């Protein structure tokens, strides 16, 4: 299965740029987000949703330091 993040704007619409890379497992996807969330927030990503293939695993989850 492929794990990706749906990157969303303030209104919940999906952003195509930047794009989340595909990961082979949930742990790698979560690690990637942990390493890049500040950069994503800086370019307008407000929240993220984790997907396994097309199935929502969890989210939306806000990006932020709180």
PDBQT receptor file of N, H, CA, C and O in Angstrom, charges set to zero:
ATOM      1  N   UNK A   1       0.834  -1.190   0.000  1.00  0.00    +0.000 N 
ATOM      2  CA  UNK A   1       0.000   0.000   0.000  1.00  0.00    +0.000 C 
ATOM      3  C   UNK A   1       0.876   1.251   0.000  1.00  0.00    +0.000 C 
ATOM      4  O   UNK A   1       2.032   1.232   0.423  1.00  0.00    +0.000 OA
ATOM      5  N   UNK A   2       0.297   2.305  -0.477  1.00  0.00    +0.000 N 
ATOM      6  H   UNK A   2      -0.642   2.320  -0.821  1.00  0.00    +0.000 HD
ATOM      7  CA  UNK A   2       0.976   3.589  -0.527  1.00  0.00    +0.000 C 
ATOM      8  C   UNK A   2       0.362   4.526   0.510  1.00  0.00    +0.000 C 
ATOM      9  O   UNK A   2      -0.859   4.649   0.612  1.00  0.00    +0.000 OA
ATOM     10  N   UNK A   3       1.219   5.171   1.262  1.00  0.00    +0.000 N 
ATOM     11  H   UNK A   3       2.210   5.070   1.179  1.00  0.00    +0.000 HD
ATOM     12  CA  UNK A   3       0.803   6.118   2.292  1.00  0.00    +0.000 C 
ATOM     13  C   UNK A   3       1.187   7.521   1.847  1.00  0.00    +0.000 C 
ATOM     14  O   UNK A   3       2.337   7.764   1.480  1.00  0.00    +0.000 OA
ATOM     15  N   UNK A   4       0.232   8.446   1.878  1.00  0.00    +0.000 N 
ATOM     16  H   UNK A   4      -0.702   8.248   2.176  1.00  0.00    +0.000 HD
ATOM     17  CA  UNK A   4       0.483   9.833   1.502  1.00  0.00    +0.000 C 
ATOM     18  C   UNK A   4      -0.274  10.758   2.442  1.00  0.00    +0.000 C 
ATOM     19  O   UNK A   4      -1.174  10.340   3.171  1.00  0.00    +0.000 OA
ATOM     20  N   UNK A   5       0.113  12.018   2.403  1.00  0.00    +0.000 N 
ATOM     21  H   UNK A   5       0.843  12.358   1.810  1.00  0.00    +0.000 HD
ATOM     22  CA  UNK A   5      -0.593  13.057   3.144  1.00  0.00    +0.000 C 
ATOM     23  C   UNK A   5      -1.381  13.899   2.156  1.00  0.00    +0.000 C 
ATOM     24  O   UNK A   5      -0.853  14.304   1.120  1.00  0.00    +0.000 OA
ATOM     25  N   UNK A   6      -2.636  14.163   2.470  1.00  0.00    +0.000 N 
ATOM     26  H   UNK A   6      -3.065  13.834   3.312  1.00  0.00    +0.000 HD
ATOM     27  CA  UNK A   6      -3.399  15.165   1.723  1.00  0.00    +0.000 C 
ATOM     28  C   UNK A   6      -3.124  16.483   2.428  1.00  0.00    +0.000 C 
ATOM     29  O   UNK A   6      -3.433  16.640   3.609  1.00  0.00    +0.000 OA
ATOM     30  N   UNK A   7      -2.549  17.418   1.708  1.00  0.00    +0.000 N 
ATOM     31  H   UNK A   7      -2.298  17.290   0.749  1.00  0.00    +0.000 HD
ATOM     32  CA  UNK A   7      -2.178  18.719   2.257  1.00  0.00    +0.000 C 
ATOM     33  C   UNK A   7      -3.311  19.690   1.956  1.00  0.00    +0.000 C 
ATOM     34  O   UNK A   7      -3.730  19.815   0.805  1.00  0.00    +0.000 OA
ATOM     35  N   UNK A   8      -3.806  20.374   2.973  1.00  0.00    +0.000 N 
ATOM     36  H   UNK A   8      -3.466  20.272   3.907  1.00  0.00    +0.000 HD
ATOM     37  CA  UNK A   8      -5.028  21.157   2.829  1.00  0.00    +0.000 C 
ATOM     38  C   UNK A   8      -4.843  22.614   3.228  1.00  0.00    +0.000 C 
ATOM     39  O   UNK A   8      -4.046  22.947   4.105  1.00  0.00    +0.000 OA
ATOM     40  N   UNK A   9      -5.608  23.474   2.554  1.00  0.00    +0.000 N 
ATOM     41  H   UNK A   9      -6.256  23.203   1.841  1.00  0.00    +0.000 HD
ATOM     42  CA  UNK A   9      -5.615  24.902   2.856  1.00  0.00    +0.000 C 
ATOM     43  C   UNK A   9      -6.611  25.188   3.974  1.00  0.00    +0.000 C 
ATOM     44  O   UNK A   9      -7.242  24.272   4.501  1.00  0.00    +0.000 OA
ATOM     45  N   UNK A  10      -6.747  26.441   4.326  1.00  0.00    +0.000 N 
ATOM     46  H   UNK A  10      -6.234  27.185   3.898  1.00  0.00    +0.000 HD
ATOM     47  CA  UNK A  10      -7.612  26.842   5.435  1.00  0.00    +0.000 C 
ATOM     48  C   UNK A  10      -9.072  26.449   5.195  1.00  0.00    +0.000 C 
ATOM     49  O   UNK A  10      -9.800  26.196   6.155  1.00  0.00    +0.000 OA
ATOM     50  N   UNK A  11      -9.512  26.394   3.944  1.00  0.00    +0.000 N 
ATOM     51  H   UNK A  11      -8.921  26.600   3.164  1.00  0.00    +0.000 HD
ATOM     52  CA  UNK A  11     -10.906  26.023   3.655  1.00  0.00    +0.000 C 
ATOM     53  C   UNK A  11     -11.090  24.518   3.467  1.00  0.00    +0.000 C 
ATOM     54  O   UNK A  11     -12.184  24.067   3.130  1.00  0.00    +0.000 OA
ATOM     55  N   UNK A  12     -10.030  23.741   3.682  1.00  0.00    +0.000 N 
ATOM     56  H   UNK A  12      -9.141  24.108   3.956  1.00  0.00    +0.000 HD
ATOM     57  CA  UNK A  12     -10.114  22.290   3.572  1.00  0.00    +0.000 C 
ATOM     58  C   UNK A  12      -9.877  21.741   2.186  1.00  0.00    +0.000 C 
ATOM     59  O   UNK A  12      -9.915  20.527   1.982  1.00  0.00    +0.000 OA
ATOM     60  N   UNK A  13      -9.630  22.629   1.219  1.00  0.00    +0.000 N 
ATOM     61  H   UNK A  13      -9.599  23.614   1.385  1.00  0.00    +0.000 HD
ATOM     62  CA  UNK A  13      -9.368  22.140  -0.136  1.00  0.00    +0.000 C 
ATOM     63  C   UNK A  13      -7.947  21.592  -0.225  1.00  0.00    +0.000 C 
ATOM     64  O   UNK A  13      -7.040  22.053   0.467  1.00  0.00    +0.000 OA
ATOM     65  N   UNK A  14      -7.778  20.603  -1.088  1.00  0.00    +0.000 N 
ATOM     66  H   UNK A  14      -8.515  20.228  -1.651  1.00  0.00    +0.000 HD
ATOM     67  CA  UNK A  14      -6.478  19.950  -1.240  1.00  0.00    +0.000 C 
ATOM     68  C   UNK A  14      -5.525  20.834  -2.037  1.00  0.00    +0.000 C 
ATOM     69  O   UNK A  14      -5.897  21.410  -3.060  1.00  0.00    +0.000 OA
ATOM     70  N   UNK A  15      -4.302  20.931  -1.556  1.00  0.00    +0.000 N 
ATOM     71  H   UNK A  15      -3.999  20.464  -0.726  1.00  0.00    +0.000 HD
ATOM     72  CA  UNK A  15      -3.255  21.669  -2.259  1.00  0.00    +0.000 C 
ATOM     73  C   UNK A  15      -2.439  20.684  -3.089  1.00  0.00    +0.000 C 
ATOM     74  O   UNK A  15      -2.053  19.625  -2.593  1.00  0.00    +0.000 OA
ATOM     75  N   UNK A  16      -2.177  21.022  -4.335  1.00  0.00    +0.000 N 
ATOM     76  H   UNK A  16      -2.491  21.882  -4.738  1.00  0.00    +0.000 HD
ATOM     77  CA  UNK A  16      -1.373  20.137  -5.179  1.00  0.00    +0.000 C 
ATOM     78  C   UNK A  16       0.102  20.509  -5.134  1.00  0.00    +0.000 C 
ATOM     79  O   UNK A  16       0.962  19.718  -5.523  1.00  0.00    +0.000 OA
ATOM     80  N   UNK A  17       0.390  21.710  -4.660  1.00  0.00    +0.000 N 
ATOM     81  H   UNK A  17      -0.308  22.352  -4.344  1.00  0.00    +0.000 HD
ATOM     82  CA  UNK A  17       1.775  22.158  -4.564  1.00  0.00    +0.000 C 
ATOM     83  C   UNK A  17       1.933  22.870  -3.234  1.00  0.00    +0.000 C 
ATOM     84  O   UNK A  17       1.308  23.912  -3.038  1.00  0.00    +0.000 OA
ATOM     85  N   UNK A  18       2.722  22.372  -2.328  1.00  0.00    +0.000 N 
ATOM     86  H   UNK A  18       3.230  21.525  -2.487  1.00  0.00    +0.000 HD
ATOM     87  CA  UNK A  18       3.622  21.227  -2.474  1.00  0.00    +0.000 C 
ATOM     88  C   UNK A  18       2.848  19.915  -2.461  1.00  0.00    +0.000 C 
ATOM     89  O   UNK A  18       1.678  19.871  -2.083  1.00  0.00    +0.000 OA
ATOM     90  N   UNK A  19       3.513  18.862  -2.877  1.00  0.00    +0.000 N 
ATOM     91  H   UNK A  19       4.464  18.897  -3.184  1.00  0.00    +0.000 HD
ATOM     92  CA  UNK A  19       2.898  17.533  -2.896  1.00  0.00    +0.000 C 
ATOM     93  C   UNK A  19       3.597  16.632  -1.883  1.00  0.00    +0.000 C 
ATOM     94  O   UNK A  19       4.795  16.764  -1.632  1.00  0.00    +0.000 OA
ATOM     95  N   UNK A  20       2.841  15.734  -1.320  1.00  0.00    +0.000 N 
ATOM     96  H   UNK A  20       1.868  15.627  -1.524  1.00  0.00    +0.000 HD
ATOM     97  CA  UNK A  20       3.402  14.749  -0.399  1.00  0.00    +0.000 C 
ATOM     98  C   UNK A  20       3.970  13.586  -1.195  1.00  0.00    +0.000 C 
ATOM     99  O   UNK A  20       3.301  13.070  -2.091  1.00  0.00    +0.000 OA
ATOM    100  N   UNK A  21       5.192  13.162  -0.885  1.00  0.00    +0.000 N 
ATOM    101  H   UNK A  21       5.735  13.581  -0.157  1.00  0.00    +0.000 HD
ATOM    102  CA  UNK A  21       5.709  11.960  -1.550  1.00  0.00    +0.000 C 
ATOM    103  C   UNK A  21       4.975  10.713  -1.054  1.00  0.00    +0.000 C 
ATOM    104  O   UNK A  21       4.393  10.716   0.031  1.00  0.00    +0.000 OA
ATOM    105  N   UNK A  22       5.009   9.666  -1.845  1.00  0.00    +0.000 N 
ATOM    106  H   UNK A  22       5.481   9.664  -2.727  1.00  0.00    +0.000 HD
ATOM    107  CA  UNK A  22       4.414   8.388  -1.451  1.00  0.00    +0.000 C 
ATOM    108  C   UNK A  22       5.395   7.633  -0.559  1.00  0.00    +0.000 C 
ATOM    109  O   UNK A  22       6.604   7.654  -0.791  1.00  0.00    +0.000 OA
ATOM    110  N   UNK A  23       4.864   6.973   0.454  1.00  0.00    +0.000 N 
ATOM    111  H   UNK A  23       3.882   6.957   0.643  1.00  0.00    +0.000 HD
ATOM    112  CA  UNK A  23       5.675   6.197   1.392  1.00  0.00    +0.000 C 
ATOM    113  C   UNK A  23       5.171   4.762   1.411  1.00  0.00    +0.000 C 
ATOM    114  O   UNK A  23       4.002   4.503   1.125  1.00  0.00    +0.000 OA
ATOM    115  N   UNK A  24       6.053   3.837   1.749  1.00  0.00    +0.000 N 
ATOM    116  H   UNK A  24       7.002   4.048   1.982  1.00  0.00    +0.000 HD
ATOM    117  CA  UNK A  24       5.674   2.423   1.740  1.00  0.00    +0.000 C 
ATOM    118  C   UNK A  24       5.018   1.965   3.040  1.00  0.00    +0.000 C 
ATOM    119  O   UNK A  24       4.459   0.870   3.104  1.00  0.00    +0.000 OA
ATOM    120  N   UNK A  25       5.086   2.811   4.087  1.00  0.00    +0.000 N 
ATOM    121  H   UNK A  25       5.540   3.701   4.035  1.00  0.00    +0.000 HD
ATOM    122  CA  UNK A  25       4.445   2.441   5.350  1.00  0.00    +0.000 C 
ATOM    123  C   UNK A  25       4.063   3.692   6.141  1.00  0.00    +0.000 C 
ATOM    124  O   UNK A  25       4.539   4.792   5.859  1.00  0.00    +0.000 OA
ATOM    125  N   UNK A  26       3.209   3.505   7.121  1.00  0.00    +0.000 N 
ATOM    126  H   UNK A  26       2.822   2.612   7.350  1.00  0.00    +0.000 HD
ATOM    127  CA  UNK A  26       2.699   4.612   7.918  1.00  0.00    +0.000 C 
ATOM    128  C   UNK A  26       3.810   5.312   8.692  1.00  0.00    +0.000 C 
ATOM    129  O   UNK A  26       3.823   6.539   8.785  1.00  0.00    +0.000 OA
ATOM    130  N   UNK A  27       4.727   4.552   9.238  1.00  0.00    +0.000 N 
ATOM    131  H   UNK A  27       4.717   3.555   9.162  1.00  0.00    +0.000 HD
ATOM    132  CA  UNK A  27       5.813   5.128  10.029  1.00  0.00    +0.000 C 
ATOM    133  C   UNK A  27       6.657   6.096   9.206  1.00  0.00    +0.000 C 
ATOM    134  O   UNK A  27       6.997   7.180   9.680  1.00  0.00    +0.000 OA
ATOM    135  N   UNK A  28       6.994   5.713   7.982  1.00  0.00    +0.000 N 
ATOM    136  H   UNK A  28       6.718   4.832   7.597  1.00  0.00    +0.000 HD
ATOM    137  CA  UNK A  28       7.779   6.598   7.119  1.00  0.00    +0.000 C 
ATOM    138  C   UNK A  28       7.002   7.864   6.777  1.00  0.00    +0.000 C 
ATOM    139  O   UNK A  28       7.572   8.954   6.742  1.00  0.00    +0.000 OA
ATOM    140  N   UNK A  29       5.706   7.722   6.525  1.00  0.00    +0.000 N 
ATOM    141  H   UNK A  29       5.243   6.836   6.553  1.00  0.00    +0.000 HD
ATOM    142  CA  UNK A  29       4.875   8.890   6.222  1.00  0.00    +0.000 C 
ATOM    143  C   UNK A  29       4.839   9.844   7.410  1.00  0.00    +0.000 C 
ATOM    144  O   UNK A  29       4.965  11.057   7.239  1.00  0.00    +0.000 OA
ATOM    145  N   UNK A  30       4.668   9.307   8.606  1.00  0.00    +0.000 N 
ATOM    146  H   UNK A  30       4.566   8.322   8.745  1.00  0.00    +0.000 HD
ATOM    147  CA  UNK A  30       4.622  10.142   9.801  1.00  0.00    +0.000 C 
ATOM    148  C   UNK A  30       5.975  10.788  10.085  1.00  0.00    +0.000 C 
ATOM    149  O   UNK A  30       6.028  11.937  10.524  1.00  0.00    +0.000 OA
ATOM    150  N   UNK A  31       7.053  10.076   9.844  1.00  0.00    +0.000 N 
ATOM    151  H   UNK A  31       7.010   9.143   9.487  1.00  0.00    +0.000 HD
ATOM    152  CA  UNK A  31       8.391  10.653  10.029  1.00  0.00    +0.000 C 
ATOM    153  C   UNK A  31       8.618  11.802   9.059  1.00  0.00    +0.000 C 
ATOM    154  O   UNK A  31       9.163  12.840   9.433  1.00  0.00    +0.000 OA
ATOM    155  N   UNK A  32       8.199  11.615   7.810  1.00  0.00    +0.000 N 
ATOM    156  H   UNK A  32       7.756  10.771   7.506  1.00  0.00    +0.000 HD
ATOM    157  CA  UNK A  32       8.349  12.673   6.801  1.00  0.00    +0.000 C 
ATOM    158  C   UNK A  32       7.617  13.930   7.247  1.00  0.00    +0.000 C 
ATOM    159  O   UNK A  32       8.160  15.031   7.161  1.00  0.00    +0.000 OA
ATOM    160  N   UNK A  33       6.382  13.770   7.724  1.00  0.00    +0.000 N 
ATOM    161  H   UNK A  33       5.940  12.875   7.794  1.00  0.00    +0.000 HD
ATOM    162  CA  UNK A  33       5.621  14.932   8.174  1.00  0.00    +0.000 C 
ATOM    163  C   UNK A  33       6.317  15.603   9.355  1.00  0.00    +0.000 C 
ATOM    164  O   UNK A  33       6.382  16.830   9.420  1.00  0.00    +0.000 OA
ATOM    165  N   UNK A  34       6.834  14.809  10.284  1.00  0.00    +0.000 N 
ATOM    166  H   UNK A  34       6.780  13.811  10.231  1.00  0.00    +0.000 HD
ATOM    167  CA  UNK A  34       7.539  15.366  11.429  1.00  0.00    +0.000 C 
ATOM    168  C   UNK A  34       8.758  16.182  11.035  1.00  0.00    +0.000 C 
ATOM    169  O   UNK A  34       9.115  17.142  11.718  1.00  0.00    +0.000 OA
ATOM    170  N   UNK A  35       9.392  15.807   9.945  1.00  0.00    +0.000 N 
ATOM    171  H   UNK A  35       9.102  15.027   9.390  1.00  0.00    +0.000 HD
ATOM    172  CA  UNK A  35      10.578  16.520   9.469  1.00  0.00    +0.000 C 
ATOM    173  C   UNK A  35      10.234  17.748   8.630  1.00  0.00    +0.000 C 
ATOM    174  O   UNK A  35      11.055  18.659   8.521  1.00  0.00    +0.000 OA
ATOM    175  N   UNK A  36       9.041  17.796   8.035  1.00  0.00    +0.000 N 
ATOM    176  H   UNK A  36       8.375  17.056   8.124  1.00  0.00    +0.000 HD
ATOM    177  CA  UNK A  36       8.723  18.845   7.061  1.00  0.00    +0.000 C 
ATOM    178  C   UNK A  36       7.543  19.741   7.418  1.00  0.00    +0.000 C 
ATOM    179  O   UNK A  36       7.210  20.636   6.641  1.00  0.00    +0.000 OA
ATOM    180  N   UNK A  37       6.901  19.535   8.562  1.00  0.00    +0.000 N 
ATOM    181  H   UNK A  37       7.172  18.809   9.193  1.00  0.00    +0.000 HD
ATOM    182  CA  UNK A  37       5.676  20.282   8.841  1.00  0.00    +0.000 C 
ATOM    183  C   UNK A  37       5.891  21.790   8.888  1.00  0.00    +0.000 C 
ATOM    184  O   UNK A  37       5.014  22.541   8.462  1.00  0.00    +0.000 OA
ATOM    185  N   UNK A  38       7.021  22.249   9.387  1.00  0.00    +0.000 N 
ATOM    186  H   UNK A  38       7.734  21.639   9.732  1.00  0.00    +0.000 HD
ATOM    187  CA  UNK A  38       7.260  23.701   9.449  1.00  0.00    +0.000 C 
ATOM    188  C   UNK A  38       7.347  24.300   8.053  1.00  0.00    +0.000 C 
ATOM    189  O   UNK A  38       6.791  25.369   7.798  1.00  0.00    +0.000 OA
ATOM    190  N   UNK A  39       8.042  23.618   7.148  1.00  0.00    +0.000 N 
ATOM    191  H   UNK A  39       8.494  22.750   7.354  1.00  0.00    +0.000 HD
ATOM    192  CA  UNK A  39       8.139  24.089   5.761  1.00  0.00    +0.000 C 
ATOM    193  C   UNK A  39       6.765  24.107   5.106  1.00  0.00    +0.000 C 
ATOM    194  O   UNK A  39       6.431  25.045   4.382  1.00  0.00    +0.000 OA
ATOM    195  N   UNK A  40       5.972  23.076   5.358  1.00  0.00    +0.000 N 
ATOM    196  H   UNK A  40       6.244  22.314   5.946  1.00  0.00    +0.000 HD
ATOM    197  CA  UNK A  40       4.628  23.008   4.784  1.00  0.00    +0.000 C 
ATOM    198  C   UNK A  40       3.757  24.149   5.309  1.00  0.00    +0.000 C 
ATOM    199  O   UNK A  40       3.053  24.799   4.537  1.00  0.00    +0.000 OA
ATOM    200  N   UNK A  41       3.803  24.389   6.605  1.00  0.00    +0.000 N 
ATOM    201  H   UNK A  41       4.376  23.861   7.232  1.00  0.00    +0.000 HD
ATOM    202  CA  UNK A  41       3.018  25.474   7.194  1.00  0.00    +0.000 C 
ATOM    203  C   UNK A  41       3.439  26.822   6.622  1.00  0.00    +0.000 C 
ATOM    204  O   UNK A  41       2.601  27.701   6.417  1.00  0.00    +0.000 OA
ATOM    205  N   UNK A  42       4.721  26.985   6.367  1.00  0.00    +0.000 N 
ATOM    206  H   UNK A  42       5.401  26.272   6.533  1.00  0.00    +0.000 HD
ATOM    207  CA  UNK A  42       5.229  28.251   5.840  1.00  0.00    +0.000 C 
ATOM    208  C   UNK A  42       4.717  28.557   4.438  1.00  0.00    +0.000 C 
ATOM    209  O   UNK A  42       4.672  29.720   4.038  1.00  0.00    +0.000 OA
ATOM    210  N   UNK A  43       4.329  27.529   3.688  1.00  0.00    +0.000 N 
ATOM    211  H   UNK A  43       4.365  26.584   4.013  1.00  0.00    +0.000 HD
ATOM    212  CA  UNK A  43       3.826  27.755   2.325  1.00  0.00    +0.000 C 
ATOM    213  C   UNK A  43       2.304  27.628   2.245  1.00  0.00    +0.000 C 
ATOM    214  O   UNK A  43       1.747  27.527   1.151  1.00  0.00    +0.000 OA
ATOM    215  N   UNK A  44       1.631  27.632   3.396  1.00  0.00    +0.000 N 
ATOM    216  H   UNK A  44       2.083  27.714   4.284  1.00  0.00    +0.000 HD
ATOM    217  CA  UNK A  44       0.177  27.709   3.392  1.00  0.00    +0.000 C 
ATOM    218  C   UNK A  44      -0.591  26.443   3.701  1.00  0.00    +0.000 C 
ATOM    219  O   UNK A  44      -1.820  26.439   3.634  1.00  0.00    +0.000 OA
ATOM    220  N   UNK A  45       0.108  25.360   4.041  1.00  0.00    +0.000 N 
ATOM    221  H   UNK A  45       1.107  25.363   4.095  1.00  0.00    +0.000 HD
ATOM    222  CA  UNK A  45      -0.608  24.145   4.437  1.00  0.00    +0.000 C 
ATOM    223  C   UNK A  45      -1.101  24.361   5.869  1.00  0.00    +0.000 C 
ATOM    224  O   UNK A  45      -0.308  24.629   6.772  1.00  0.00    +0.000 OA
ATOM    225  N   UNK A  46      -2.398  24.245   6.066  1.00  0.00    +0.000 N 
ATOM    226  H   UNK A  46      -3.042  24.028   5.333  1.00  0.00    +0.000 HD
ATOM    227  CA  UNK A  46      -3.011  24.488   7.370  1.00  0.00    +0.000 C 
ATOM    228  C   UNK A  46      -3.265  23.190   8.122  1.00  0.00    +0.000 C 
ATOM    229  O   UNK A  46      -3.127  23.131   9.344  1.00  0.00    +0.000 OA
ATOM    230  N   UNK A  47      -3.643  22.137   7.371  1.00  0.00    +0.000 N 
ATOM    231  H   UNK A  47      -3.755  22.185   6.379  1.00  0.00    +0.000 HD
ATOM    232  CA  UNK A  47      -3.945  20.852   7.997  1.00  0.00    +0.000 C 
ATOM    233  C   UNK A  47      -3.607  19.730   7.028  1.00  0.00    +0.000 C 
ATOM    234  O   UNK A  47      -3.474  19.947   5.823  1.00  0.00    +0.000 OA
ATOM    235  N   UNK A  48      -3.470  18.521   7.580  1.00  0.00    +0.000 N 
ATOM    236  H   UNK A  48      -3.578  18.346   8.558  1.00  0.00    +0.000 HD
ATOM    237  CA  UNK A  48      -3.110  17.350   6.776  1.00  0.00    +0.000 C 
ATOM    238  C   UNK A  48      -3.997  16.170   7.154  1.00  0.00    +0.000 C 
ATOM    239  O   UNK A  48      -4.502  16.078   8.272  1.00  0.00    +0.000 OA
ATOM    240  N   UNK A  49      -4.170  15.275   6.193  1.00  0.00    +0.000 N 
ATOM    241  H   UNK A  49      -3.760  15.349   5.284  1.00  0.00    +0.000 HD
ATOM    242  CA  UNK A  49      -4.913  14.036   6.408  1.00  0.00    +0.000 C 
ATOM    243  C   UNK A  49      -4.072  12.894   5.871  1.00  0.00    +0.000 C 
ATOM    244  O   UNK A  49      -3.589  12.955   4.740  1.00  0.00    +0.000 OA
ATOM    245  N   UNK A  50      -3.891  11.850   6.672  1.00  0.00    +0.000 N 
ATOM    246  H   UNK A  50      -4.283  11.801   7.591  1.00  0.00    +0.000 HD
ATOM    247  CA  UNK A  50      -3.114  10.691   6.249  1.00  0.00    +0.000 C 
ATOM    248  C   UNK A  50      -4.007   9.725   5.477  1.00  0.00    +0.000 C 
ATOM    249  O   UNK A  50      -5.103   9.378   5.918  1.00  0.00    +0.000 OA
ATOM    250  N   UNK A  51      -3.510   9.297   4.307  1.00  0.00    +0.000 N 
ATOM    251  H   UNK A  51      -2.619   9.579   3.949  1.00  0.00    +0.000 HD
ATOM    252  CA  UNK A  51      -4.237   8.361   3.455  1.00  0.00    +0.000 C 
ATOM    253  C   UNK A  51      -3.422   7.100   3.234  1.00  0.00    +0.000 C 
ATOM    254  O   UNK A  51      -2.209   7.159   3.036  1.00  0.00    +0.000 OA
ATOM    255  N   UNK A  52      -4.098   5.957   3.269  1.00  0.00    +0.000 N 
ATOM    256  H   UNK A  52      -5.084   5.909   3.430  1.00  0.00    +0.000 HD
ATOM    257  CA  UNK A  52      -3.515   4.688   2.838  1.00  0.00    +0.000 C 
ATOM    258  C   UNK A  52      -4.232   4.350   1.544  1.00  0.00    +0.000 C 
ATOM    259  O   UNK A  52      -5.413   4.003   1.549  1.00  0.00    +0.000 OA
ATOM    260  N   UNK A  53      -3.508   4.454   0.430  1.00  0.00    +0.000 N 
ATOM    261  H   UNK A  53      -2.548   4.736   0.426  1.00  0.00    +0.000 HD
ATOM    262  CA  UNK A  53      -4.127   4.417  -0.895  1.00  0.00    +0.000 C 
ATOM    263  C   UNK A  53      -5.139   5.562  -0.923  1.00  0.00    +0.000 C 
ATOM    264  O   UNK A  53      -4.741   6.716  -0.768  1.00  0.00    +0.000 OA
ATOM    265  N   UNK A  54      -6.418   5.291  -1.113  1.00  0.00    +0.000 N 
ATOM    266  H   UNK A  54      -6.741   4.353  -1.240  1.00  0.00    +0.000 HD
ATOM    267  CA  UNK A  54      -7.435   6.350  -1.120  1.00  0.00    +0.000 C 
ATOM    268  C   UNK A  54      -8.258   6.380   0.157  1.00  0.00    +0.000 C 
ATOM    269  O   UNK A  54      -9.224   7.138   0.251  1.00  0.00    +0.000 OA
ATOM    270  N   UNK A  55      -7.891   5.567   1.141  1.00  0.00    +0.000 N 
ATOM    271  H   UNK A  55      -7.107   4.952   1.064  1.00  0.00    +0.000 HD
ATOM    272  CA  UNK A  55      -8.650   5.465   2.393  1.00  0.00    +0.000 C 
ATOM    273  C   UNK A  55      -8.077   6.414   3.445  1.00  0.00    +0.000 C 
ATOM    274  O   UNK A  55      -6.876   6.408   3.712  1.00  0.00    +0.000 OA
ATOM    275  N   UNK A  56      -8.948   7.226   4.036  1.00  0.00    +0.000 N 
ATOM    276  H   UNK A  56      -9.924   7.231   3.820  1.00  0.00    +0.000 HD
ATOM    277  CA  UNK A  56      -8.525   8.133   5.098  1.00  0.00    +0.000 C 
ATOM    278  C   UNK A  56      -8.218   7.337   6.355  1.00  0.00    +0.000 C 
ATOM    279  O   UNK A  56      -9.057   6.575   6.835  1.00  0.00    +0.000 OA
ATOM    280  N   UNK A  57      -7.000   7.518   6.894  1.00  0.00    +0.000 N 
ATOM    281  H   UNK A  57      -6.318   8.137   6.505  1.00  0.00    +0.000 HD
ATOM    282  CA  UNK A  57      -6.583   6.829   8.115  1.00  0.00    +0.000 C 
ATOM    283  C   UNK A  57      -6.878   7.708   9.324  1.00  0.00    +0.000 C 
ATOM    284  O   UNK A  57      -7.492   7.258  10.291  1.00  0.00    +0.000 OA
ATOM    285  N   UNK A  58      -6.436   8.973   9.265  1.00  0.00    +0.000 N 
ATOM    286  H   UNK A  58      -5.937   9.338   8.479  1.00  0.00    +0.000 HD
ATOM    287  CA  UNK A  58      -6.805   9.944  10.286  1.00  0.00    +0.000 C 
ATOM    288  C   UNK A  58      -6.610  11.348   9.768  1.00  0.00    +0.000 C 
ATOM    289  O   UNK A  58      -5.943  11.574   8.758  1.00  0.00    +0.000 OA
ATOM    290  N   UNK A  59      -7.200  12.278  10.472  1.00  0.00    +0.000 N 
ATOM    291  H   UNK A  59      -7.742  12.095  11.292  1.00  0.00    +0.000 HD
ATOM    292  CA  UNK A  59      -7.152  13.672  10.084  1.00  0.00    +0.000 C 
ATOM    293  C   UNK A  59      -8.564  14.151   9.756  1.00  0.00    +0.000 C 
ATOM    294  O   UNK A  59      -9.518  13.372   9.780  1.00  0.00    +0.000 OA
ATOM    295  N   UNK A  60      -8.682  15.418   9.454  1.00  0.00    +0.000 N 
ATOM    296  H   UNK A  60      -7.908  16.051   9.434  1.00  0.00    +0.000 HD
ATOM    297  CA  UNK A  60      -7.587  16.365   9.309  1.00  0.00    +0.000 C 
ATOM    298  C   UNK A  60      -6.956  16.720  10.655  1.00  0.00    +0.000 C 
ATOM    299  O   UNK A  60      -7.608  16.754  11.699  1.00  0.00    +0.000 OA
ATOM    300  N   UNK A  61      -5.670  16.978  10.572  1.00  0.00    +0.000 N 
ATOM    301  H   UNK A  61      -5.140  16.950   9.725  1.00  0.00    +0.000 HD
ATOM    302  CA  UNK A  61      -4.867  17.306  11.739  1.00  0.00    +0.000 C 
ATOM    303  C   UNK A  61      -4.199  18.658  11.462  1.00  0.00    +0.000 C 
ATOM    304  O   UNK A  61      -3.502  18.800  10.458  1.00  0.00    +0.000 OA
ATOM    305  N   UNK A  62      -4.399  19.646  12.330  1.00  0.00    +0.000 N 
ATOM    306  H   UNK A  62      -4.966  19.530  13.146  1.00  0.00    +0.000 HD
ATOM    307  CA  UNK A  62      -3.802  20.960  12.091  1.00  0.00    +0.000 C 
ATOM    308  C   UNK A  62      -2.283  20.928  12.235  1.00  0.00    +0.000 C 
ATOM    309  O   UNK A  62      -1.731  20.180  13.041  1.00  0.00    +0.000 OA
ATOM    310  N   UNK A  63      -1.627  21.758  11.433  1.00  0.00    +0.000 N 
ATOM    311  H   UNK A  63      -2.076  22.365  10.778  1.00  0.00    +0.000 HD
ATOM    312  CA  UNK A  63      -0.185  21.944  11.587  1.00  0.00    +0.000 C 
ATOM    313  C   UNK A  63       0.026  23.133  12.506  1.00  0.00    +0.000 C 
ATOM    314  O   UNK A  63      -0.631  24.163  12.356  1.00  0.00    +0.000 OA
ATOM    315  N   UNK A  64       0.910  23.000  13.424  1.00  0.00    +0.000 N 
ATOM    316  H   UNK A  64       1.445  22.164  13.545  1.00  0.00    +0.000 HD
ATOM    317  CA  UNK A  64       1.186  24.089  14.344  1.00  0.00    +0.000 C 
ATOM    318  C   UNK A  64       1.976  23.587  15.530  1.00  0.00    +0.000 C 
ATOM    319  O   UNK A  64       2.134  22.382  15.726  1.00  0.00    +0.000 OA
ATOM    320  N   UNK A  65       2.464  24.512  16.310  1.00  0.00    +0.000 N 
ATOM    321  H   UNK A  65       2.336  25.491  16.151  1.00  0.00    +0.000 HD
ATOM    322  CA  UNK A  65       3.297  24.152  17.452  1.00  0.00    +0.000 C 
ATOM    323  C   UNK A  65       2.485  23.861  18.698  1.00  0.00    +0.000 C 
ATOM    324  O   UNK A  65       3.034  23.372  19.685  1.00  0.00    +0.000 OA
ATOM    325  N   UNK A  66       1.194  24.149  18.679  1.00  0.00    +0.000 N 
ATOM    326  H   UNK A  66       0.748  24.547  17.877  1.00  0.00    +0.000 HD
ATOM    327  CA  UNK A  66       0.353  23.910  19.862  1.00  0.00    +0.000 C 
ATOM    328  C   UNK A  66       0.025  22.457  20.025  1.00  0.00    +0.000 C 
ATOM    329  O   UNK A  66      -0.673  22.084  20.967  1.00  0.00    +0.000 OA
TER     330      UNK A  66
